[in-house]
Amino acid sequence: MAAENLLSGAAPVAAVLPAGGSGERLGSTTPKQFCALLGRPLISYTVRALERVNWISDIVVVVSLENIETMKSIIKKYGHKRITVVEGGMTRHRSIFNGLKIFPESTLSSCPLQKPEVVIIHDAVRPFVEEDILLKVVLAAKEHGAAGAIRPLVSTVVASSADGSLDHSLERVRYRASEMPQAFLFDIIYQAYHQCSDYDLDYGTECLQLALKYSKTNAKLIEGSPDLWKVTYKRDLYAAESIIKDNLSQQVCVTTDMKEDAVQFGFLLHKTLKSEVKVKDISVFLYKNDNHLQNTFSGQCYNFICINAEKSDIKETQQLIDILENAKISVLHPVVLISVHLNVSENMSFSSGMEELAGIKEFAREVKKKNILVYGLLIHYNKLQETINSAAAIISALIKDRNPELIGQLLVA
Amino acid sequence: MAAENLLSGAAPVAAVLPAGGSGERLGSTTPKQFCALLGRPLISYTVRALERVNWISDIVVVVSLENIETMKSIIKKYGHKRITVVEGGMTRHRSIFNGLKIFPESTLSSCPLQKPEVVIIHDAVRPFVEEDILLKVVLAAKEHGAAGAIRPLVSTVVASSADGSLDHSLERVRYRASEMPQAFLFDIIYQAYHQCSDYDLDYGTECLQLALKYSKTNAKLIEGSPDLWKVTYKRDLYAAESIIKDNLSQQVCVTTDMKEDAVQFGFLLHKTLKSEVKVKDISVFLYKNDNHLQNTFSGQCYNFICINAEKSDIKETQQLIDILENAKISVLHPVVLISVHLNVSENMSFSSGMEELAGIKEFAREVKKKNILVYGLLIHYNKLQETINSAAAIISALIKDRNPELIGQLLVA
């Protein structure tokens, strides 16, 4: 892997994640880094974004005293690795400094963490950071001592005079918004924090500025993608949740039983879903082919459609749920499972149908505890292609919405 | 009304809405002001936000030549009033200048527009502007000649040197992001545009700066709310759509037929909905009390729940739909109508139930053309409070999602 080659032979790269903010701009009592997106705290997404980068050896999360236990339970629940939780200070800079201090100054220390050559500083509320930009800032920090991601300004920046009038406006093209991640040679930023004033620690907002002022290091500025934005307001939580849902609905796995009807319907559905919605891959395969399923899991598929020619049978669905559970697919994200039934008995009375439905609802409620959202879809054949289109539209809506209140419902295409 | 008193005796206030942008930052081929939110173009929301302010006499929308017909059809479809469409220029400043030019310099002109004392400049992609901030900038413009909304900076602003390194960072507290709306005494901004250079017209981004430079007017800066943000990236479209859905789901109207069961269920549902979801007002009333319904409409309710003790009957639902249509409630926003059925005949066979369902789907598809989303909800009594809770959760989910793909479905509580 390119990143590993570029970083080979190096002392480790660590990351510090300040997460001590109070969330007052959000207008919420829960600090924004702990707000739930699809049931999971925002900070867990950000931690995961760093954790999956295998050349980052340690991730130090800095939280305020009252959130230490919350943070530890998040780490446990979502199985995060290589994390150290540190108590924050009164301000952002003091929190980051606390995070840096836990790396030992000498190798004689009993601390299990190794002092890194390069340290990444990232915000807990920027969950969509990609390996690509992390690598860029780390490599630039190795070369220049410090580096940070920037973005074009969205609004013109103005300076106001004492009476609240416009003093001057800045020429937009000359300036950039300083975003995260940033990276530093550890000694450079550590020294800067040691030498800076209390005023800096209390009122400063910019690590790059500390490196410039106290370590005479002109940071390299690197254009980042729009995804690096900081979740600040309630609207940003909405946006983040939509982006996560969008990411989760990119890939669908279709399974069928061996009946001819089911296989045929599966292929037609496959074709229609592919042309109508953004679907990266659909696999149609026989039910118990675990190898194939395993491949789908490693491809991070979070949506499953089981087509049954037989009448509603919870057993086969249960089988798939067991596989999903063993593969721990639903630990990080809610999995959507749509059970499609082709043939509904003509003779069943509506009330016994209702009884059966109540059973499915109960079943779905149980399975939801495993973070798997089960919906039913009855195929009521009329005009074939019209029915397929309708099924594809409903499936696509269920996958995109991931609505936990509609589990156990039996929809009709 | 306070605003009218403060503005009384004044020459009119007009607004210019530059909407010529290409949307390249959005990564989409449709310019962002024409992207659909719940089926309706973003610009229509912004136009509506200005149009509902009755002391704004004229709204000038400036669009590029190729979008003039699109804009006119939007105005027609959504019934916007007091709008003049003007062709834009190559840049933002040139477009705004074009918008200002259509106000006649003398009253002898045959133009039906009157030259305003104060002109508001606002962005087409800031749909959530409130009357409050519009009034503030207009009053400040009357006093100071120019005024604009500002917001605290979210990120630190940095200046880069020629080699792409950090030159310096700005002290965040001293600067503000310049947002919209802005307002000017018409003569001040018009003169500034007449005197400014081609360089200003081609590369400038800030109207306040033109007023400062060419009309010696220090604009008053006014702190705005976070809602003023500019829809710039795809995530902003997601956020805007979520905010609109959230706004639309604040109020629910419950109607019941006169059967005792339905009225009782309505009251229980009322109570549960009120305690479980954010609902401003629920009215339980008899079905044909048009006066009461009319009041609900003027309160801008976009969610209706009809409870029927009888078996599924489309006639009563149709009646409500006719009332909604006459009141033009669904012109601007999709209306959700949930038809709740308490008693399902025990004897109906599942297949005839399916037939009926197919009928409801067909019906819902027709009604959707009127921008009314119809869903069915069967109440399958088991434990009463549990059923009510389940019904409230499903209703709340349907209202919040407004998912057009799930119309005509019969959900079960």
Interface residues (C-beta under 8 A of the other chain):
Chain A: R25 H144 A146 G148 I150 R151 L153 V154 S155 T156 V157 V158 A159 S160 S161 G164 S165 L166 D167 H168 S169 L170 R172 V173 R174 Y175 R176 A177 S178 E179 Y203 T205 E206 L208 Q209 L212 N218 A219 K220 L221 P226 W229 K230 T232 Y233 K234 R235 D236 Y238 A239 A240 E241 S242 I243 D246 V344 S345 E346 N347 M348 S349 F350 S351 S352 G353 M354 L357 A358 K361 L378 H380 N382 A393 I394 S396 A397 D401 N403 E405 L406 Q409 L410 L411 V412
Chain B: R25 H144 A146 G148 I150 R151 L153 V154 S155 T156 V157 V158 A159 S160 S161 G164 S165 L166 D167 H168 S169 L170 R172 V173 R174 Y175 R176 A177 S178 E179 Y203 T205 E206 L208 Q209 L212 N218 A219 K220 L221 P226 W229 K230 T232 Y233 R235 D236 Y238 A239 A240 E241 S242 I243 D246 V344 S345 E346 N347 M348 S349 F350 S351 S352 G353 M354 L357 A358 K361 L378 H380 N382 A393 I394 S396 A397 D401 N403 E405 L406 Q409 L410 L411 V412
